[in-house]
Structure formats: C-alpha cells, structure tokens
Amino acid sequence: MRRATIGIMAAGLVVAGLSGPARAQSTTSQSGGAVAVASSDADIRALVEAARESAKAARENVDYARVVPDILTQILAKLDKLENKLDKIENAIKAGGTARRPGR
C-alpha cells in the first residue's frame, strides 16, 4: 500500500512539474494563445490519464505482491507434507529391511 501511495504521489508531482512549464509557455504566446492553451490542456489531460494508469498499475502490482507470497507459502506447505510422507516411507523400508536380515 505504501508503494502505491508513493507511486501516486510521484505521478502527481510529475504532472504538476510538467504542467507549470506548459502553462508558462502557452501564456507567453499572444497570437496563438488559444491554440497553445488547448494543446497544453490536452497534454495535461494526457499526463493525468497516464498518471491514473500508472497508479492503477501500482495498485495491481501491490495486489500481486500480496498474493504471490501466499501461493508460495501454500506450495512450501504441500512440499513439506510430501517430504514427511517420503520420510515415513523411507523409515518403514529401513525398518522392514533390518527386520528381514536377521531372519535369513
């Protein structure tokens, strides 16, 4: 959750940092002021949309990071159970083998 928050804040700072120079450039032009403002607004909308997509990806990444350790824990638990069963079988074979030898 902390990574997602940091990612969102970083994206917001990038958008804010890029929108300042874009607005400053668009206001200095007198003849094409309306066109420059429209293009900078479109650019700002594109940056905001990109920031939203980045935040969404960060949230998905956090969700994935939460799920993967759970799956790995389940796999390791199953492997431990299999190892215990194999140990029981191995011990039974050793016990059976030692009991048969003296009887021969």
Secondary structure, 3 states (H helix, E strand, C coil): CHHHHHHHHHHHHHHHHHHHHHHHHHHHCCCCHHHHHHHHHHHHHHHHHHHHHHHHHHHHHHHHHHHHHHHHHHHHHHHHHHHHHHHHHHHHHHHHHHHHHHHC
